[in-house]
Amino acid sequence: MTRHFIIALLLPVLTLSGVLPMAIATAQEETLDIVYAEHAPLAAHSLMLDVIRAGDRLIAVGERGHIILSDDEGQTWRQAETVPTRSTLTRVFSVGTRLWAAGHDAVILTSGDGGENWTQQYFDPERQQPIMDLYFRDENNGMAVGAYGLMLVTADGGQDWQDHAVSAEDDAHLNAIIALPGNVLLIAGEGGFSYRSSDGGVTWENMNLVYQGSMFGAVTAGPACVLFFGLRGNVIRSCDAGISWEELKSGTEATLLGGVEQEGKVLLVGNSGAVIEYDEASGFTYHEHPSGVDFSAALGLGNGRYILAGEDGVYFYPEQAAEGAE
């Protein structure tokens, strides 16, 4: 797997060769041409782009429609039974007992049995707009954002997805969405184009960021603040729900792709094994994961431990040996 996969992730023309099943617009439309993810012995060691907790289960998603599950805090992993896509999956999200996963070819999947089996809700490879992030307020109301200004919204749990314009003036990539108290939503985007909504996503306004480069992720930092992070180690912070921003010195030029808040600290991860811990009192502390791989997401396990998703699968931080993967 080539290093710095963020470039491939952001190229909407990237598709998996030979896998272009018929597009469908909603779950109600019938198709006989869905191509299912292959069961592969090394699926748990393929590129993983996101990882979450859903109850007692960990779920990671990645290339070729691979979805892997762990019921022992990441010690062992197995592949989901039924996944109706071979498109690269970039995000997975859970609310209650319902899961959604999304990615390239504008594919959106859902599962109601803890990730064992999935159904396809949306798929449109002709758009050439990969989905970069998902957000659901509850089991009915959600949105997906992605390349070239893509935003899809649903009010029925994903049975029907509709286009929604964030801005009529540009088609910047929308890379991450985060919810804050007071019905505020923020979108981190490319080239200085990032957006704020104070009405739960009905209307949006362009934020004036102190850094005009690309932001790839967003994470809360304490009860009142949020961090955007992205290209060349740039990190900016807002403590007034996105109205004003300040630039922070991360101490690295590694592109940062994922982050998580746990136990009063924020962990940011990125290219070439970059792992950065942040808290307001101490600022940034740079570490480098021994694997040296590119990471795209992090999940807190408690007690200062994390799971990182990236090249060749999932890793522990601090590093420890997993017992194996099925």
N, C-alpha and C positions, 0 to 999 in steps of 0.2 A: 504494500500500500504506500503510495507516494506521500511524503511529508507535506505539511501545509495544505491539508484538504479543504481549508476554508475557501480556497479559490474555486475548487470544484463545487463546493456546496452552494456558492453564490451564483454559479453560472446556470441560468435557467434552461439552457439548451442541452445540459447534460442529461442523458437518459441511459438506461442500461441496455446495451446492444441486444437486439433481437426480441425485446419485450415491449411491444406497443399494442396491448389489447384495446378493443373498441372502447371509446369514451362513453361514459354515462353521466347524466346530469343529476339525477336524484336516486335515492334508494328504491323508489317505486318502479323505475324503468328496468325492464328485463334485459339481461345480456347472457349469452352463452360463451362469451369469449374472455372471461376473467382468467388470468394466469396466476396461479398460486405460488407463494414462496416455497422453494425447495427445502426439504429437510436435509441439512448438511451437518456432518460430524463436527466441523470446525466453526459452526455458526457463532458460537460464543466467543470466538477469537477473530471475528471479522470486525470491520469498522462499525463502531457504535457512536451515535450522535446525541442520544439523550437517555437519561435514566431517572426514574421516579419511584416513590413508594406508594403503593395502594394497599392499605391495611397492613397485613404482615408480609406482603409480597413485594419484591423489587422487580421492576420491569424496565428493560432497556430495548431501544430500537436503533436500527441502522441500515446498512446497505442491503440491496437485493431483497427488501421486505423482511429482513430478519428481525424477529421479536423474540427475546429471550427472557426467561423468568427464573427467579430465585426465591425459595422459601426458607433459606437459612442465612439471611443477611449477607448474601453475596459469596458464600463459600462455594456453592455449586450452582450451575446454570443449566437450563434445558430450554429447548426451542418450543415456542407455542405450537399448538396442534394445527390450526387452520388460519392462514393469513392470505387473503385474496389480493395480493399484489407482489410484484418483484421490483417495484420502484423503491428508491432509497427513501427511508423514513427519517425525518429530521427531528420530530417532536412527539411526545406522548404526554397526555394530560388526564387527570382523574377527578371526578366529582361523585361523591357517594359511592354507589356500586357500578357506575358507568365509566368506561375508559374510551378515549379517542387517541388515534395516532394519525400523523399526516406527514407529507413530504413531497418529493418530486412528482411531476406529472399531475400536480394539484390533487393528489389522492388523499382522501380522508376515510379512515376506518373506525369502527367502533366495536367494543366488546362489553358484554354484560355478565361474563362469567370469570372475571379476574384476569383476563388476558389469554385464556386458553384458546378461545376461538373468536374470530373477528369476521365482520361483514363490511362490505364496501358501501360507503354512503355517497361518495363523490369521486369522480375521476375524469380529468380532461387534459390529456397530454398535449393536445393541439395548442393550448394556451401558452405552453413553455414558461410557466410560472410556478416554480416550486413553492410550497408552503414552508415558511420558516418558523412559525410559532402558532400556538393555540391558546385560547383562554375561554373558559366557561364560568359564568357567574353561578349557574346552577345546572341541573341536568337538562334543562330545556334551552337556555339562552347562552349562545357562544359565538365565537368568531375565530377566523383563521386569517393570518396575515402572511405576506410573502413578497416575492420578487415583482419588480415593476409595478408597485403600488397595489398589489393584490390584497383585497379584503373580502372575505365571505362571511356572512352572518346567518345564524339560524335561530329560530324561536321555538323549534319543536324537537330539540335533541339531535338535530342533524338529518332528519328525514328529508328536509328541504334546505338547500343553501342558496342564498341570494348574494349577488355582488353589491358592495357598498363602497362608495367613493370616499377616501380619506381626504384627497385633494384633487381638484381638477387641473392643477397647474403643473404637476410633475408626476413621474412614474418611478420614483426612487424605491429601492428595495426596503421593505419593512421587515426588520430582522427579529424583533422581540417586542412583546407586549406585557405590561405589568399592571396589576390593579392596586390602587391605593385607597385608603379610607375616603368616604365622602363621595363615592360614585365616580372617582377620578381614574382614568386610564391613561397610561403613557406608552408611546411606541418609540423604540429606538431604531433609527434608520441609517441610511447611507448618506455620505456627502453633506452632513449638516442638516438633512431633512428628517426631523423627528417631530412627533405630534403629541398633543394633549387633548383629552376630552374631559369635561366636567359633568357630562350627562350620561355616563355609562356607554359611550361609543356612538351616540346618535350623531353628534357633530364633533368636528376636530379643528384644532388650530395648530399652526406651525410654531414650534418653540424656538426661541433664540438661544442656541447653545453657545457656550464659550469655546468649544472645539468644533470645527466645521468638517471634521473627517467622519469616517464611518464608525457607528456604534453597533456592536453585534449582540449585546446582551444588557439585561437590567436585573437588579436585585435590591431588595430592601436592605437597609443598614440601620438597625435600631427602629424605634417606634415612629420616628418622624422623618427619616431620610431615605433616599433611594440613590443608587449608583448606576450610571451608564458606563459601559466599558467597551473597548474595541481595538481599533487599528493602532499598531505600534505602542501598545501598552497604555494608551490614553484612558484615563478614568475621570469622570466628572460627577459631582454630587449636587443634589437638590434636597433641601430640607423644608420646602414650602410647596410640595406637591407639583413640582415641575415648573413653577413660575419663574424662578431664578436658579442659576447654576454657578458652581465654582469648580475650577480645575484642580485636581489632586495629583501629586507626584507619586506615581506607582513604583518608580525605581527600576522599571524594565521597559524595553522596547519590543518585547514579545507581544504579538497580537493576542488579545484576550477574548475568549469565546464563550465561556460559561461561568456561572457563579451560584453560590448558595449561602444563605445566612443560617448560622447554627450557634447556639449558646453564646450569643453576644458578639460573635465574630463573623466576618464575611470571608469566604474562600473564593478566589478567582483563579481560573485555569485557562491555559492557552497553548500556543505553539511551543514545540521543543521542550516539553516537560515542565513548562512554567506553572508554578503553584504559588499564589500570593495570599497571605493572610492579612486581613485589615480589621482594625478597630479604631475608634475615634481617639482613644488614649495613646496608643502605640504607633498609629499610622500603618504603613505597609511593611511587611516582612517577606522577603523573597526567598523561595525555596525552588529546588529543581527536582522533579520526580526522577528516580534512578532510571526509569524506562526511557526517558528522553523523547517520548512520543508526543504528538499533538493531542490535546484534550479539548472536548467541546462542551462538556457538562459535568456537574458535580452534584452529589446527593449526600446529605449529612446522615450519619448512622448513630450519632450520639457519642458522648464521651470523647470528643475531639477526633473522631474517626469519620472517614468519608469513602464513598465510592466515586471513581472518576470514569467517565465514558470517553473513548477516543479510538485511536488506531489500535487494531488488533484486539479490541474488546474492552473489558472493564478492569479497573485496577483499584487497589486499596491505597489510601493515603491516611496516615503514614503507611508505607509499604509493608505488606505482609503476604505470605504465600497463601493463596486459596487452595482449598483441598482438592479442587479439580473442577472440570466443567464437562457436562455430558454432551 
